[in-house]
């Protein structure tokens, strides 16, 4: 499912972070030769037809490195960045009316001399890259209802072009956008007019393939991954509501017609009457030379009870490699056994060639909600840095059969510690001891403490670790930068009778998830005191850098500031973060992600903040970096996310250096 964007609508939980209310450098990095290598690397990994000056895919390139070879903006001059242009799309909702709230996580694309964006109302905007003038818009007329997610969501669009596009020929270049009601639209990239040869008059209804356990549409919130003439497509669902749901599927579609070339099923047919999902709702990455697709597979339904789920389902909560021409699975590496914590693998793995011990190893790094950084040989799935099976607590819930062991990774150092930070004295004092009393009443057995009938303290919780953006890589120095969240949550299973009573009682129902069809409902909350303060010690979010050649953590700093009642809390607290960084060839890291509605530039070498600017809401999409007519731009989508704060916006803002 798409649990990371599950809004914690219980008032206390909704407050989760409202009270937290939470070329010189280039030379140092390797000189002109390194710049040439970076440019070559970027060109090789870009989408077909794209150039090194572009940001042509969701993750910047097919390997999900989120790296730009551009060099105009440096650590020395980034402080001079100014707003180059802004656009307001009008597509936002705070949920106060009939339209659900909007969550806008769309990374802009810059390709075909145009900035393209999808909106949470499922419209496409085509924008001039230097002026912000809108060239055209396309309205998919997607249904504006919370069909599977509690909010209207969009993570952007995808671009495809023919091998030798003919100027002026319609639909030799295309933009694709999906909708929550399972429609995939293809339009001409120059005009915004539908491509008649795709699907039915430019629209493909993916839900016609939703034939097993169908209870909701296969929501297309993440744009497809484009490789050659393939559109590689996952979907988002709703696996906290029912026990048996639509089983996870990856579709490989013909980019011109929408015809299905192959399907990959994450669950074997003999189990789909007992479970579902294990879908891929996040972005994916591609090794272009080997024609391999890497997919982050989520947990199965229901999220928090696995008593009816057969053992031995090795693809769930995994990173898995597929052969693109055939759809055949090449290997799968499970990251959580028998996942009953909703620890979906939630971001595209970053692909790179690891220089280690005198060898060059084709590798990938996979971030995770559980806070581990998994570095694998991407041709075999075998760990390069050890993954060690360790005993974990047993479940006390009747019917549950939690795995006796789980894989742990000690190197690189996890982005969050193994044990929760402990009760924060200030929050405990402010609540007259509520935090400490509650902590003592919960089951706490460290990592992978199972959900219980008594109530379990889970760290990191499902909104913790690293979320769906993943991290960014400088492929020259093999420095990896990643933001993360330290979040404590409580998981309590409820007997069906108790759950039904709680719902019918008409009290707060937010945080209650029915898991209908199974013996238990679920009550999930973030561990807050009655006035909404986190009960655990800060920092609540950090940004860290790692040397992947050795696994060493280079720096780790609190990131962002909590903003509440017009005040900013101490920088040492940091904030929960959503969204990912990008890195440029001069050693500048750009990132939004924080709840304080600021966007920042960070020094890759030190982690120090070099520049920041205030925008209208949290920028929870990763930015895009591009060059147009000799000027470098960094563009942020500013839409907000209700996990951080109710503040929403429809702003797109581009920054550049003054002329």
TORGUZA-907210 format. One line per 10 residues: number of its first residue (from 1); their letters; for each residue x, z, y of C-alpha. Coordinates in Angstrom, 3 decimals. Example, Ala and Ser with C-alpha at 12.3 -4.5 7.8 and 13.67 -1.06 7.14 Angstrom:
REM residues 2
1 = as = 12.300 7.800 -4.500; 13.670 7.140 -1.060
//
This chain:
REM residues 659
1 = xxxxxxxxxx = 0.000 0.000 0.000; 1.006 0.164 3.570; 1.196 3.898 3.670; 3.722 4.212 6.458; 1.104 3.014 8.844; -1.603 5.205 7.464; -2.851 7.053 10.492; -2.883 10.777 9.921; -6.233 11.165 11.547; -6.712 14.872 10.910
11 = xxxxxxxxxx = -6.532 16.287 14.419; -3.536 18.418 13.600; -1.840 15.562 11.887; -2.736 13.169 14.633; -0.806 15.500 16.833; 2.114 15.134 14.500; 4.201 13.707 17.108; 2.137 13.955 20.154; 3.450 17.435 20.631; 6.776 16.217 19.523
21 = xxxxxxxxxx = 5.233 15.157 21.872; 8.208 13.544 19.803; 33.747 -10.176 25.024; 35.852 -6.923 25.397; 34.065 -5.231 22.621; 34.103 -8.440 20.646; 37.876 -8.541 20.872; 38.049 -5.001 19.580; 35.823 -6.042 16.735; 38.040 -8.863 15.675
31 = xxxxxxxxxx = 38.587 -11.339 18.531; 37.557 -14.969 18.916; 38.022 -15.723 15.244; 35.545 -12.990 14.426; 33.124 -14.473 16.918; 33.389 -17.854 15.231; 32.833 -16.258 11.847; 29.838 -14.391 13.184; 28.341 -17.577 14.569; 28.922 -19.423 11.294
41 = xxxxxxxxxx = 27.429 -16.552 9.351; 24.363 -16.467 11.569; 23.841 -20.204 11.270; 24.081 -20.083 7.476; 21.507 -17.332 7.217; 19.008 -18.681 9.737; 15.752 -20.369 8.935; 15.914 -24.126 8.248; 16.476 -26.006 11.470; 17.349 -22.911 13.473
51 = xxxxxxxxxx = 20.579 -22.434 15.435; 22.808 -19.456 16.056; 21.221 -18.928 19.470; 17.807 -18.355 17.966; 15.885 -15.505 16.343; 13.978 -17.581 13.869; 12.666 -15.053 11.347; 11.185 -11.563 11.339; 14.573 -10.000 10.502; 16.619 -12.431 12.590
61 = xxxxxxxxxx = 17.869 -14.258 9.507; 16.980 -14.664 5.860; 19.470 -11.982 4.772; 17.719 -9.412 6.986; 20.951 -8.504 8.763; 19.317 -8.283 12.215; 22.580 -9.479 13.742; 23.033 -11.767 16.747; 26.346 -13.575 17.332; 25.707 -13.741 21.095
71 = xxxxxxxxxx = 28.292 -12.226 23.424; 27.037 -12.383 27.014; 25.679 -8.827 27.042; 28.460 -6.326 26.381; 28.853 -2.542 26.343; 30.386 -2.857 29.806; 27.590 -4.802 31.484; 24.500 -3.801 29.522; 23.750 -1.171 32.193; 22.911 -4.060 34.537
81 = xxxxxxxxxx = 20.047 -5.435 32.423; 16.893 -6.228 34.397; 13.427 -7.373 33.501; 13.450 -11.178 33.276; 9.728 -11.566 32.574; 6.676 -9.811 31.187; 3.491 -11.009 29.528; 0.297 -9.081 28.790; -1.755 -10.628 26.013; -4.930 -8.607 26.524
91 = xxxxxxxxxx = -5.048 -7.910 22.778; -5.072 -4.142 22.455; -7.508 -1.348 21.708; -7.276 2.413 22.004; -10.134 2.819 19.552; -12.519 4.315 22.070; -15.027 1.506 21.591; -16.221 -0.420 18.565; -12.858 -2.101 18.038; -10.382 -0.110 15.921
101 = xxxxxxxxxx = -7.113 0.967 17.549; -4.332 -1.583 17.629; -0.844 -1.218 16.151; 1.550 -3.953 17.242; 4.743 -4.287 15.258; 5.402 -7.997 15.767; 9.010 -9.053 16.132; 9.106 -12.051 18.489; 10.569 -15.311 17.231; 12.650 -17.609 19.383
111 = xxxxxxxxxx = 12.883 -21.058 17.863; 11.941 -24.599 18.905; 12.775 -23.568 22.498; 9.787 -21.241 22.465; 9.078 -17.530 22.034; 6.275 -17.069 19.476; 4.282 -13.896 18.866; 1.290 -12.813 16.828; -1.022 -10.147 18.238; -3.082 -7.400 16.541
121 = xxxxxxxxxx = -6.152 -9.500 17.344; -4.567 -12.227 15.197; -3.845 -14.647 18.005; -0.617 -16.613 18.476; 1.141 -16.779 21.842; 3.719 -19.507 22.586; 5.805 -18.559 25.620; 8.502 -20.228 27.711; 11.718 -18.342 26.925; 13.070 -18.084 30.481
131 = xxxxxxxxxx = 9.952 -17.639 32.605; 7.379 -15.954 30.372; 4.839 -18.674 31.145; 2.343 -19.040 28.324; 2.508 -22.536 26.831; -0.498 -22.216 24.550; -2.461 -19.710 22.511; -4.273 -19.979 19.203; -7.163 -17.745 18.170; -7.566 -17.329 14.415
141 = xxxxxxxxxx = -10.890 -15.574 15.009; -9.863 -13.060 12.387; -12.281 -10.226 11.798; -11.496 -7.287 14.106; -12.467 -4.574 11.645; -10.489 -1.933 9.752; -11.013 -3.658 6.413; -8.011 -2.132 4.670; -5.965 -0.363 7.345; -7.275 2.197 9.842
151 = xxxxxxxxxx = -5.861 0.105 12.718; -5.689 -3.560 13.632; -2.124 -4.585 12.797; 0.150 -7.551 13.038; 3.873 -7.943 12.433; 4.216 -11.411 13.865; 4.397 -15.012 12.802; 6.594 -17.308 10.702; 8.145 -20.699 11.503; 8.739 -23.735 9.311
161 = xxxxxxxxxx = 9.898 -27.242 10.040; 10.387 -30.411 8.006; 13.925 -31.408 7.010; 13.961 -34.176 9.598; 11.119 -33.484 11.996; 9.875 -36.449 13.965; 9.373 -35.779 17.653; 5.695 -35.818 18.520; 4.517 -35.901 14.911; 1.908 -33.196 14.456
171 = xxxxxxxxxx = 2.774 -30.300 12.158; 6.344 -31.317 11.371; 6.973 -27.900 12.921; 4.533 -25.088 12.167; 3.674 -21.516 12.999; 1.848 -19.318 10.467; -0.192 -16.184 11.102; -2.123 -14.002 8.665; -5.182 -11.830 9.211; -6.530 -8.597 7.776
181 = xxxxxxxxxx = -9.348 -10.577 6.179; -6.829 -12.504 4.054; -6.681 -15.826 5.890; -3.365 -17.632 6.457; -3.431 -20.059 9.380; -0.995 -22.934 10.026; -0.765 -24.542 13.470; 1.471 -27.124 15.103; 4.387 -25.358 16.803; 4.273 -27.605 19.866
191 = xxxxxxxxxx = 0.540 -27.631 20.561; -1.062 -24.739 18.688; -3.550 -27.066 17.009; -4.441 -26.419 13.337; -2.566 -28.360 10.661; -5.340 -30.189 8.837; -3.344 -30.706 5.640; -2.839 -26.957 5.095; -5.529 -25.194 3.079; -8.905 -26.169 4.456
201 = xxxxxxxxxx = -8.515 -27.567 7.966; -5.460 -25.387 8.594; -6.714 -22.164 6.993; -5.891 -20.872 3.510; -8.106 -18.147 2.058; -5.775 -15.992 -0.040; -8.648 -13.835 -1.181; -9.813 -16.511 -3.622; -6.898 -15.316 -5.764; -8.070 -11.703 -5.535
211 = xxxxxxxxxx = -9.891 -11.787 -8.862; -8.986 -8.493 -10.543; -10.290 -5.103 -9.380; -11.102 -6.648 -6.001; -12.466 -4.005 -3.634; -10.959 -5.105 -0.357; -9.283 -8.278 0.993; -5.583 -8.972 0.487; -4.591 -8.275 4.077; -1.878 -10.527 5.505
221 = xxxxxxxxxx = -0.244 -8.357 8.144; 3.384 -9.290 7.465; 4.216 -12.965 8.096; 5.389 -14.995 5.091; 9.082 -15.448 4.374; 9.982 -19.113 4.771; 12.656 -20.723 2.591; 12.892 -24.489 2.398; 9.315 -25.656 1.712; 8.216 -22.319 0.261
231 = xxxxxxxxxx = 6.067 -19.694 1.938; 6.694 -16.417 0.102; 3.797 -14.090 0.701; 2.880 -10.484 -0.089; -0.109 -8.481 1.099; -1.278 -5.029 2.212; -4.085 -2.993 0.679; -5.638 0.420 0.460; -4.334 2.367 -2.505; -5.212 5.873 -1.371
241 = xxxxxxxxxx = -8.942 5.227 -1.713; -9.462 4.144 -5.326; -7.650 4.735 -8.583; -7.943 1.144 -9.788; -7.162 -1.570 -7.238; -6.038 -5.168 -6.964; -2.702 -5.525 -8.815; 0.382 -6.469 -6.804; 1.111 -10.163 -6.447; 3.671 -12.330 -4.684
251 = xxxxxxxxxx = 2.524 -15.868 -3.920; 4.878 -18.815 -3.502; 2.989 -21.426 -1.491; 3.734 -24.994 -0.499; 4.516 -24.844 3.213; 2.680 -28.121 3.867; -0.464 -27.775 1.812; -0.754 -24.105 0.925; -0.920 -24.944 -2.782; 0.242 -22.116 -5.051
261 = xxxxxxxxxx = 3.534 -22.982 -6.747; 3.817 -19.731 -8.666; 2.675 -16.113 -8.687; 4.642 -13.000 -9.583; 2.757 -9.975 -10.900; 4.340 -6.547 -10.574; 2.064 -4.944 -13.173; 1.602 -6.128 -16.781; -1.942 -7.261 -17.633; -2.499 -4.459 -20.142
271 = xxxxxxxxxx = -2.441 -1.748 -17.432; -4.547 -3.239 -14.667; -7.675 -1.430 -15.792; -5.867 1.861 -15.091; -4.062 1.286 -11.799; -3.303 -1.344 -9.170; -1.305 -2.320 -6.058; 2.479 -1.955 -6.565; 2.317 -4.690 -3.990; 4.810 -5.974 -1.411
281 = xxxxxxxxxx = 3.562 -5.302 2.104; 6.897 -5.336 3.944; 9.254 -8.198 4.737; 11.519 -9.788 2.144; 15.028 -11.247 2.175; 16.588 -14.375 0.692; 20.032 -15.314 -0.616; 20.004 -18.988 0.440; 22.975 -20.031 -1.691; 21.604 -18.521 -4.888
291 = xxxxxxxxxx = 17.934 -19.212 -4.036; 17.006 -15.613 -4.832; 14.138 -13.693 -3.237; 14.465 -9.910 -2.909; 11.198 -7.989 -2.768; 10.560 -4.302 -1.933; 7.815 -3.199 -4.333; 5.519 -0.318 -3.420; 4.008 2.499 -5.476; 0.915 2.008 -7.674
301 = xxxxxxxxxx = -2.574 3.321 -7.070; -3.630 6.025 -6.718; -0.811 7.258 -4.547; -0.577 10.886 -5.579; -1.695 11.206 -9.192; -0.209 9.286 -12.084; -1.823 10.884 -15.110; -3.620 7.666 -16.010; -0.686 5.376 -15.267; 1.264 4.413 -18.378
311 = xxxxxxxxxx = 4.951 5.226 -18.512; 7.551 2.501 -18.473; 6.338 0.432 -15.511; 9.801 -0.441 -14.281; 8.920 -2.676 -11.352; 6.910 -0.142 -9.341; 8.738 1.410 -6.359; 11.698 -0.877 -6.861; 13.804 -3.576 -5.331; 13.402 -6.682 -7.442
321 = xxxxxxxxxx = 15.049 -10.121 -7.477; 13.110 -13.327 -8.183; 14.334 -16.865 -8.742; 12.663 -18.827 -5.972; 12.249 -22.198 -7.738; 10.522 -20.639 -10.760; 9.295 -17.176 -9.757; 11.088 -15.684 -12.766; 12.255 -12.095 -12.393; 16.050 -11.889 -12.503
331 = xxxxxxxxxx = 16.381 -8.122 -12.339; 14.584 -5.032 -11.063; 16.053 -1.701 -9.999; 13.583 1.165 -9.884; 14.272 3.634 -7.082; 11.615 6.254 -7.927; 10.292 6.834 -11.438; 6.545 7.370 -11.825; 6.061 7.534 -8.055; 3.464 10.189 -7.138
341 = xxxxxxxxxx = 4.714 10.722 -3.579; 3.822 7.341 -2.004; 7.477 6.450 -1.584; 6.882 2.705 -1.399; 10.017 0.627 -1.148; 9.174 -0.410 2.348; 11.751 -2.715 3.919; 13.578 -5.929 3.128; 17.015 -5.199 1.665; 19.931 -6.359 3.815
351 = xxxxxxxxxx = 22.222 -8.827 2.024; 25.957 -8.997 2.641; 29.293 -9.529 0.916; 30.957 -6.155 0.486; 34.724 -5.975 0.880; 35.749 -3.118 -1.358; 38.900 -2.276 -3.280; 40.331 -5.743 -2.714; 37.220 -7.466 -4.049; 34.351 -9.324 -2.450
361 = xxxxxxxxxx = 31.077 -8.258 -4.038; 27.722 -9.949 -3.320; 25.756 -6.860 -2.334; 22.586 -5.553 -0.788; 21.686 -2.284 0.893; 18.171 -0.919 0.475; 16.826 1.771 2.800; 14.025 4.067 1.656; 11.429 6.644 2.605; 13.268 9.150 0.422
371 = xxxxxxxxxx = 16.297 8.745 2.682; 18.717 7.309 0.119; 20.761 4.208 0.904; 21.096 2.171 -2.279; 23.966 -0.351 -2.408; 23.643 -2.739 -5.331; 25.308 -5.869 -6.659; 22.671 -8.354 -5.632; 23.371 -10.685 -8.548; 22.774 -8.011 -11.208
381 = xxxxxxxxxx = 21.009 -5.075 -9.561; 23.758 -2.715 -10.754; 24.753 0.098 -8.369; 28.056 -0.299 -6.523; 27.970 3.277 -5.305; 26.694 5.580 -8.067; 23.038 6.310 -8.699; 22.884 9.468 -10.796; 19.860 10.618 -12.792; 19.194 14.283 -12.061
391 = xxxxxxxxxx = 16.547 16.656 -13.411; 13.604 17.194 -11.039; 10.683 19.653 -11.087; 7.893 19.215 -13.614; 4.281 18.899 -12.552; 1.865 21.761 -13.121; -1.195 19.567 -12.610; -3.282 19.126 -15.791; -2.946 15.544 -16.999; 0.081 14.637 -14.905
401 = xxxxxxxxxx = 3.338 13.559 -16.560; 5.943 13.501 -13.812; 9.264 11.939 -14.654; 11.816 14.554 -15.799; 14.602 12.863 -13.807; 15.015 10.784 -10.678; 17.916 8.662 -9.405; 19.980 10.306 -6.641; 22.562 8.734 -4.359; 25.209 10.881 -2.682
411 = xxxxxxxxxx = 27.303 8.071 -1.158; 26.520 6.796 1.428; 25.242 10.147 2.652; 21.414 10.146 2.699; 19.836 9.767 6.142; 17.997 13.067 5.604; 19.287 16.131 3.716; 18.163 17.171 0.239; 16.440 20.317 1.487; 13.919 20.656 4.258
421 = xxxxxxxxxx = 15.353 22.125 7.482; 13.474 25.423 7.252; 10.993 27.114 9.565; 11.631 26.585 13.258; 11.570 29.969 14.971; 10.004 28.633 18.155; 7.066 27.073 16.289; 6.685 30.190 14.150; 6.724 32.484 17.178; 4.229 30.294 19.045
431 = xxxxxxxxxx = 1.837 30.476 16.092; 2.239 34.198 15.399; 3.979 33.564 12.113; 1.731 30.781 10.822; 4.636 28.537 9.856; 6.532 31.109 7.812; 3.380 32.396 6.132; 2.288 28.905 5.187; 5.733 27.922 3.930; 5.742 30.901 1.576
441 = xxxxxxxxxx = 2.383 29.821 0.149; 3.561 26.306 -0.749; 5.396 25.086 -3.818; 8.902 24.112 -2.717; 11.340 23.051 -5.418; 13.440 20.633 -3.382; 13.429 16.853 -3.578; 10.664 15.362 -5.687; 8.543 18.508 -5.745; 5.345 17.075 -7.280
451 = xxxxxxxxxx = 1.926 17.305 -5.635; 0.134 20.438 -6.864; -3.243 22.112 -6.805; -1.682 24.991 -4.889; -0.149 22.751 -2.258; 3.421 21.442 -2.215; 5.953 21.207 0.574; 7.357 17.678 0.336; 10.549 16.585 2.068; 10.943 13.906 3.116
461 = xxxxxxxxxx = 7.242 13.123 3.205; 5.732 9.672 3.036; 6.351 9.082 6.752; 9.974 10.260 6.478; 13.338 8.678 5.760; 13.625 5.116 6.958; 10.457 3.157 7.535; 9.565 -0.494 7.213; 12.087 -1.932 9.675; 15.141 -1.025 7.609
471 = xxxxxxxxxx = 18.578 -1.128 9.248; 20.917 -3.634 10.923; 24.335 -4.850 9.812; 27.431 -6.075 11.630; 28.719 -8.355 8.850; 32.240 -8.491 10.295; 32.984 -4.772 10.255; 30.328 -4.060 7.600; 28.906 -1.352 9.819; 25.294 -0.517 9.056
481 = xxxxxxxxxx = 23.053 1.165 11.642; 19.789 2.797 10.666; 17.218 5.068 12.297; 15.367 7.704 10.305; 12.778 10.471 10.506; 12.905 14.061 9.314; 9.280 14.770 8.395; 7.827 17.631 6.343; 4.415 17.136 4.774; 2.140 19.100 2.468
491 = xxxxxxxxxx = 0.576 17.501 -0.596; -2.369 19.189 -2.257; -4.397 17.681 -5.064; -8.011 18.803 -5.215; -10.332 18.822 -8.183; -13.128 16.322 -7.832; -15.640 19.081 -7.255; -13.540 20.701 -4.523; -12.849 17.393 -2.888; -16.486 16.347 -2.850
501 = xxxxxxxxxx = -17.385 19.710 -1.381; -14.794 19.333 1.360; -16.078 15.908 2.310; -19.742 16.844 2.163; -18.981 19.988 4.119; -18.528 17.858 7.146; -15.372 19.540 8.302; -12.257 17.616 9.082; -11.976 14.769 6.636; -8.849 13.254 8.039
511 = xxxxxxxxxx = -6.012 13.795 5.598; -8.470 13.728 2.691; -7.998 10.755 0.394; -10.512 10.342 -2.414; -8.543 8.496 -5.133; -11.982 7.681 -6.520; -12.077 7.102 -10.240; -9.508 9.770 -11.022; -9.789 13.522 -11.544; -8.272 14.532 -8.200
521 = xxxxxxxxxx = -8.656 13.841 -4.519; -5.797 14.461 -2.155; -5.244 16.473 0.988; -2.117 15.341 2.826; -1.001 16.871 6.073; 2.030 17.050 8.238; 3.340 20.620 8.442; 2.241 21.611 11.945; 1.240 24.927 13.424; -2.270 25.357 14.902
531 = xxxxxxxxxx = -1.187 24.169 18.339; 0.370 21.072 16.886; 4.066 21.927 16.878; 6.155 20.914 13.871; 6.908 23.939 11.747; 10.351 22.684 10.797; 13.629 22.638 12.683; 14.703 19.619 14.716; 16.094 17.023 14.990; 13.027 15.029 14.013
541 = xxxxxxxxxx = 14.742 11.659 14.173; 18.273 10.303 14.241; 20.242 7.077 14.502; 23.305 6.787 12.262; 26.098 4.314 11.500; 27.889 3.819 8.181; 31.022 2.011 7.062; 29.750 0.255 3.961; 33.282 -0.466 2.722; 33.799 3.249 2.082
551 = xxxxxxxxxx = 30.288 4.652 2.342; 31.418 7.012 5.111; 28.982 8.027 7.825; 30.617 7.145 11.145; 28.229 8.953 13.473; 24.741 10.451 13.387; 22.901 11.412 16.561; 19.421 12.645 17.495; 17.455 9.680 18.771; 14.661 9.460 21.334
561 = xxxxxxxxxx = 12.857 12.191 23.203; 9.519 13.881 22.724; 7.252 13.405 25.705; 4.348 15.779 26.248; 2.381 17.041 29.224; 4.612 15.002 31.498; 7.810 16.593 30.227; 10.591 15.379 28.020; 11.746 17.787 25.343; 15.486 18.277 24.678
571 = xxxxxxxxxx = 17.378 15.212 23.531; 18.739 17.271 20.652; 15.258 17.267 19.103; 15.024 13.488 18.736; 11.722 11.950 17.646; 10.130 10.448 14.598; 10.986 6.750 14.780; 9.228 3.561 13.722; 10.909 0.205 14.171; 14.437 -1.007 13.532
581 = xxxxxxxxxx = 17.641 -1.748 15.463; 19.437 -5.029 15.986; 23.184 -5.503 16.563; 24.976 -8.060 18.728; 28.500 -9.437 18.314; 29.768 -7.390 21.239; 28.864 -4.125 19.574; 25.593 -3.410 21.361; 22.682 -1.975 19.344; 19.208 -2.599 20.792
591 = xxxxxxxxxx = 16.298 -0.495 19.601; 12.877 0.802 20.691; 11.303 2.925 17.907; 11.005 6.267 19.736; 7.804 7.959 20.857; 8.978 8.288 24.469; 8.188 4.627 25.259; 11.779 3.758 26.013; 13.932 0.921 24.810; 17.651 1.522 24.532
601 = xxxxxxxxxx = 21.083 -0.033 24.134; 23.519 1.967 22.007; 27.294 1.663 21.646; 27.970 0.600 18.060; 31.326 2.382 18.055; 30.184 5.766 19.311; 26.405 5.980 19.126; 26.210 6.791 22.839; 23.282 5.496 24.876; 24.512 2.772 27.242
611 = xxxxxxxxxx = 21.187 1.767 28.830; 17.508 2.573 28.599; 14.302 1.371 30.205; 10.751 2.671 30.277; 8.013 0.450 28.830; 4.263 0.957 28.493; 4.135 2.345 24.921; 6.468 2.875 21.968; 8.165 -0.401 21.025; 7.755 -0.120 17.256
621 = xxxxxxxxxx = 8.837 -3.680 16.461; 12.486 -4.615 16.264; 13.532 -6.692 19.268; 14.690 -10.313 19.237; 17.925 -11.570 20.821; 18.405 -15.194 21.865; 20.176 -17.541 24.244; 18.387 -20.123 26.366; 20.158 -22.388 28.846; 23.243 -20.182 28.797
631 = xxxxxxxxxx = 21.484 -16.863 29.381; 21.118 -14.134 26.772; 17.774 -12.358 26.477; 16.548 -9.351 24.508; 12.781 -9.233 24.060; 10.701 -6.221 23.039; 7.098 -6.183 21.850; 5.458 -3.060 23.251; 2.338 -2.141 21.323; 2.514 1.452 20.112
641 = xxxxxxxxxx = 1.691 3.051 16.787; -0.796 5.861 16.267; 1.645 7.712 14.000; 3.750 8.394 17.095; 1.199 8.642 19.860; -2.242 7.224 20.699; -0.668 5.218 23.552; -1.108 1.454 23.064; -0.145 -1.633 25.054; -0.173 -5.427 24.977
651 = xxxxxxxxx = 3.151 -5.908 26.755; 5.966 -8.308 25.923; 9.044 -7.748 28.066; 12.309 -9.699 28.212; 15.549 -8.347 29.686; 18.635 -10.260 30.834; 21.618 -9.868 33.134; 21.183 -10.847 36.799; 22.326 -14.362 37.791
//
